[in-house]
Amino acid sequence: MHRLIFLLALSLLCAVYIALLNRYGLAIPAPWPPDEIGQVSIAESWATRKVMKVSFLTNEETKQNQREIYPLLVYTASLSLWGKVFGFSISSMRWFNRLVGVLGLVLVFILARCWNMPSWLSLSVATWVAMDITYQLIGNFLRPEILCVVLMLAGLLAFTKGWESKKVFWFTVAGLFFSLSMLTHPLLGSTTKFSLLTYLCLQRQWRYFLGFSLPLLVFGLVALLYVGNLETIARQIFEFGRYLAEDKAPKSLPELLSLLLGSATLWSICDLYPSNTPVWVAILAVTLMWQRKGLFRFYGWQLIFITVAYLTVALGGHPWYFGWFTPFGYLLLGLIFSQFITAANKPSVLKPIIAVTLLWVGYQVYKVLPCWKTAPIIQNAHEGFFNELQHELPPKSKIVLFCVPDPSLLLIEKRRDLDIYLPTGTKTYQSQWEKLWHDLDGFVLVEADWVFTKPVVILPLKYRIVKRWKIPSAQITYSVVWLQVVHEKSSSGFAPDKSL
């Protein structure tokens, strides 16, 4: 009976989570360039060999007749299979992430129980995760973080079973899940897997180390056979490292401290959505300090994994990464509460812990309410913007699109006369933009500093504002502008963002 009650409660929690994301629809988060259009484009081309009529702008040269390992292989392959059955649209493919998010909640509950938390506390941890807005966003957005975290939760469950049963088989299973996570999100998957490998190596647990490494070695051999030479794989790894050094590394001490504090989600998420994420660095610092003093008795690999996971997302500076960390952070909080309960062994300790649990859930729900209330309003505004843009863009125009919400898929379907260019978000050099300026007719951009400071987009010197739309979000109202290029033979240079 006790088990049935908690099973029903967990089922209700999953139903609430799905209802929330269904309510968010395509409004929260808004269709986001270039992530979602890129994922739909690649998944559809893998499934149907159909090439979407959109040009992605990047600083990488196209490599003809050269095999490479696609970095998001597992996620994109999963989307491709899903799209074959349910269709290749953002709305249908977001359902894949939503259902994976539900699986994540179930695994959080199971892993919490496996880590010796009481049933009610395990359910509380799953509730905290479900009500965290960062986790809700990655569950309703075509990015790989949600699948990556589910694979890791399954890997941690197998790793725990292996550690407690001392069976190499479970370490091999854990290694398989973590290796799949590396092919889902290379950054998040690799840092955490290698943190566990390092721990096993330092502990001289060579049997466990070999079992955990085996799937990665097999995947590496398959990759080598597929690509055909080690040089190409080495170049991909080098390019990935260079990307991390150029794009992710903090440029100053204040920036480093800001990132470690979790500034990407501390007050809001992308300025558009409220945040109800704890100050994880404070919780982690206190835990490490108390563990060192002997007040906590966690497994060493648990703390190493969670610490490396947090440093990865914090230094990565990407708000979506924090949604991936959310289950691990709340599992740590559950471990802390569980240690207090076990150490005190008094019913009186339960009351403040239950009070804190209920208060935090109440705070989370309070921050989620604006998203719930504004979702239909945001959706109506998006549809109005899409409809106007679709009918007002001149025939046979060449347009750069980089706005939130992203109208790319609609325009590809409804305005096949247009030539659409979409920046990828990585650095594109000014010389590459100058080649485009002579042919482009206009830009449709979100009016935000980050578009220009990357620089994701470099504008020509001469342009005029044709129209400006006001777009609501759960927190602010922002602008999307349509800029028409003014062609002059002497045009050179670029306009700073202040000209908007």
N, C-alpha and C positions, 0 to 999 in steps of 0.2 A: 504493500500500500504506500509506504514511504517513497519507494522508488517511482511508483506510478505518478505520485503527486509532482515530483520534480521533473519527470518526463513531460507531463502536461504543461507545467510552468515553462519549461524550455521551448516546447512547441508554440506556446502563446507568444513568447519573446520573439521567436523567429517570424511568426505571423505579423507581429507589430513592426518588425524591421522591414519586412517585405512591403507592408502597407505604406510605411513612410517613404520608401524609395519609389514605389509606384506613384505616390502623390507627387514626389519631386519630378518624375517624368523626365522631360528634356529641359526642364527649367533650372534644376539644381543638381549638379553644376550645369551651366549652359554648354551647348556644343562647343568644344574647345579646340582651336587650331594649334599645332598641326596634328595633335595626338590622335583624335578620333577619326578624322578624314584619312589620315595615314594608315591607321589600323584597318579601317573598312576597305581601303583601296588594296592593301597588300593581301588581306584575307580573301577578298573576292578574286583577285588575280590568281592566287594559289588554287582556289576551288574551281574557277571557271575559265582561266586563261584570258579573261576579259580585262583589258587595260582601261582604267578610268581616265577620262579626259581632263587631267589636271597635271600641271608641271610643278614639281617640288623643287624649291630653290635651296641649294646647299653649297658648301665649299668643297665637297668631296667630288672628285672626278669620277665619271662613270667608268667602271672597269668591265670591258667587254670580254666575254668568253673566259671568265675567271671565277672559279668556284670559291665561295666563302661561307663561313658559318654565320647564319643569320642570328643576331644576338637575342632576339625575343622569340626564338623558335617555338617553344612550347605554347606560349600564350597565343601567338598568331595562328599556329596550327589548330589550336582549340577553337578560336574564333572562326576559322575557315570551315571546320566541320559543323559548327553551330549555324553558320550562315547558310550552308547548303540545305539545312532543314528549315530554318526559320526566316531566312532572308537576310540580305546584306544592307541593312539600314541601321542607323545609330539606335533608334528606339528598340528594335528587336534584339540587337546585339548587346545592349545594356542589360537585358534580362540574363544573359550569361553571367555577367559580373554579380548581379544581385543574388543569383542562386549560389554562386561560389561563396559570396559573403555569408549566406546562411550556413553553408558547410563550415565556414570558419568559426561561427558562433558555437556550433555543436562541438567542434574540435577543441575550442577554448574550454568549454565545460568539461570535456573528457580529460584534457590535459591537467586542468586544475584538480580534478579528483585524483588523477594519477600522481600529482604532487602533494597528495595527502591533505588537501583542503576539505573542510566539511561541505556537504551538499549545498547548504544554503549560501555559503561563501562562494562556492564554485558558480552557482547561479548568479550571484551578485557580480562576479567578475565578468561573466558573459553579458550581463545587463549593461555594465559600464561600457563594454566594448560596443554593444549594439547602439547605445545612445550617444556615443562619441561622434561628433560631426565629421571628423577626418575619416573615420572608418566608413561612415555613411557615404561620403563623397567618393572614395575609391571603389565602393560597391556599386556606384551608379555612374561609372565613367570608364571609357574604353582605354584603360592603361593596365599594365601587367601587375601592379602592386598587390591586388587582391588575390590573384592566383598564386603569386609568389609567397605571400604570407600563409596561405592555406597549405601549400606544399611544405613549408617550414614547420608549421604546427604539427603536421603529420610526421615530419622528420624528428621533431623534438619528442613526440610521443614514443616513437620507435627507439630513439636514443635513450630515453628514460628507462624503457623496458630492458634494453640491453645493459645499462649500467646497474640496474637492480638485480637482474637475473644472471648477469655475467655471461651472456650468450652472444657470440660473435655474429650470429645470424641477424639479430636486431640492429646491430651497428651497420651491417650491410644494407638492411632495409632503410635505415636512417640516411646512409650515404646516398642511396638511390633518390630519395625525396629531395635531399639538399642539392644533388647534382641537377635534378630537374628544375629546381628553383634557380640555379645559376643560368640555365637556358631559358628562364622566364624573365629574369631581371639580373643581368650580369653583375652590377654593382652590389645590390642588396644580397644576392645569393652568394657571391664569392667571399665577401668580407666575413660573413657569419660562418660559412663552412670552414674557412681557413682558421677562424678563431677556435673552433672545436678541434680541428686537426692539431693545432698548436698545443692546446691543452692536453690532448692525449699523448702527444710527443713528449711534453714536459713531464708528464706523469709516468712515462715509459710503459704505457699500456700498448705494446706493439701489436698484439693480436687485434685489439679494438681499432687501433690506428689503421691496420691493413684492411680490416673489414669495412671501415668507414670510407677508406680511400678507393676501394675496388671499383665501385660504379663510376667514379670520376675517371679512373684509369681506362676503363672500358670505353666510356664516352670519348675520351681523348683519342684512343686508337681508332674508333669509328670516324671521328672527325678528320684524323690524318689520312685515312683511306679515302674518304670522300673528297677532301680538298686536293690530295695528291702530293703535297709537299709541305714541309715544316715551315718554310720561309713565309708562306702566306699566313699561316696561323700566328706565327711570331709577329708579323706585321700588324695583324688585327689587334693582338694584345698590346703592342706598342702604341698604336693609334688610340686605343681605349685609354691607356695610361696618360697619353698626352692630352686627351680630351678632359680627363679628370683634373690634370694639373692646370690646364688653361681655364676651365669653366667652373670647377668646384672649389679649388683651393682659395682660402681667404686671402685677401690682399693686404690686410693690416690687422694689428692686434685688436682694435675696437670691433672690427668685423668678425674676427675669430670669437671674441667673447659674446657678441650678439648671436652668432650662430649656435654656440654651445648652450646659450640660454633657451634656444628654441624659438627664436624671434619669428620664424616663418609661420608659426601657428599660435603665437603667444596671445595676441589680442584679436586677430581675425585671420581669415584664410583668403589670401589674394585680395584683401580689402572688400571682397564681395559677400563673404559668408561669415557668420559668427563662429567663434571657436569656444569649445568647452573642454579643451585639452589641459591637463595638469601641467605644472612646471616640472617636467620629468627629470631635469638635471638635479633639482633639489632632492627629489625622492631617491634618485640613484646615488647621490653623494652621501646622504645620510645612511643609506643601506650599506655602502662600502665601508663607511667609518665604523658603524656598529658591528659589521661582520669582522672587521679587523680587531675589534675589542672583544670578540667572542660572544657578543649578545645574540647574534643570529647564527644558525647552523644550516646554511644553504650549501648545496653542492657547488664546488668551485666552478664547474663548467656552466652552471646556470648564470652566475654573476658575470663570467667572462662573456658569454653569449649576449646577454642583455646589454652589458656595457658597450661592447663592440657594435651591436645593433644601433644603440642610441647615437654613438659617435658617428656612425655612417650616415644616419638620416640628418643629424644636426649639421654636420659639416657639408653634407650635400645641399643643404639650404632649400630643398624643394618641399613645398607644403604637402604634396601627395605622398612623400616618403613617410611623413608622420602618421598617416593612416595605416601604413604597413607596420609601423612600430607599435601602434596602439594596443594590440592584443598582448604583446610582450610586456609593455609597461604595466598594464592592469594585472597581468599574471604576477609580476613582481610585487605589486601592491597587495594582492591576495596572499602571497607568501609571507609578507610582513605581518599582516593581520593574523594569519594562521600561526605564526611563531609566537605572537603575543598571547593568543588563546592557549596554546600548548604550554608555554612557559608559566603563565599565571595559574592555569588549572583552577580558575574560580569563575562561577557564573557571573559575578559582578563585572568581569572584564568584557563580557559579551555586550552589555548594554551600550557603552560608548561606541563600540565598533559597529553595532547595528545602527546606532544613531548617525554615525559618520556616513555609513553606507547609504542610508535613506536620504540624508541631506545632499549627498553628492548626486544621487540619481535625480532628486528634485531640481538641483541646479542644472543638470544636463538637459532635463525636459524643458526647463525655462528657456535655455538657449536654443533648443530645437524648435520651439513654437514659432519664432519668426519665419523660419524656413517653411514650416507647415502652412502658415497663413499666406505667405507671399507667393508660393509656387504657382497657383493658377494665374495670378496677376503677371508674374514674370513670363509665363508661357504665352499669354495673350499678347504681351508686348513684343516677344520674339516673333510671333506669327505675323504681327502687323509690320514689323521691320522687314521680314523676309518677303512679304507680299509687295511692299513698296519697292524694294530693291530689285526684285525680279522684273517688275514692269517698267522701271525707270532707267535701268542701264541701257545705253544706246546699243543698237544691233551691231554684232560682230566686233565688240569691244575686246581689248586685251587688258585684263584687270588683275591687280595684285590684291588678294584677300588676306587679311590678318586681323580678324575682329572676333569678339565674343558678344553674342553667339555667332558661330561660324555658319554662314549660309552656303558653303561649298557644295554639299551634296544636293541641295535643292536646285541650285543654279546649274549644276551638271545635268540634272534630270530635266529641268524646265526650260533652260536657255542653252541649248546645245550649240548655238552660234557663237557663244563667248569663248575666248581663250583665257583660262584661269591659271594664275600663278600663285603658289602658296609657299611662303617662307617656312623653313623647318624649325626655326627657333635657334638653330646653331649659327655660328658666325658666318655671315656671307660678306665677302669683301666688296669695297666700294667699286673696284674695277668691274666686278660682275654685274653690279647694279647699273653702272654706266652703259653697259651693253644693252640693257633692257629699256632704258629711258627713251630711246629713239622710237621704240615700237609700242610702248605702253600708252594706254588711254587714261588710266586712272588707278587709284588705290582706294580700298575700303578698309579702314583701320580703326581699331579701338584707340581712343585718345588717352594713352597712358604712357608714362615715362619709360617703362621697362621695354616697350616695343622699340624705342630708339636708342636706349643706352646699351643694349646688348653688343652691337646694333643688330636687331633682327631685320629692320627695314631702313633703308637709306633713301630719302626723298630727293627728287631733282630740285634744282634751284627755283624753277618757276612752276607754280601750280596754283589752282584756286579751289576754294571750298565750294562744292556744289550743294551739299546738304549735310545736316547734322541731326542724328537721332539721339534721343534720350532713352537709355535702357535701364530699367530698374533691376536691382538685385535684392537679396535678403537684407543687405546692410546699407547700400548707397545707390544713388542713381549716377550713371556715368554716360559718356558720350561715345558714339561711333560716327566717324566722319567719312564722307565720300569726297575724295580729292581728284580733280581733273588735271592732268598734266598739260602744261602750256609749252608747246614745242618751239624752241628757238635754236638756231644753228650754233649760237655761242653758249648755250646752256652747259654749265659744268659745275662741279661741286655738289654740295648737298645742303638741304635746309635743316637747321637745328629744330628740335622738338618744340622750342618756345614759339616758333612761327605759327603753330596751330592755335 
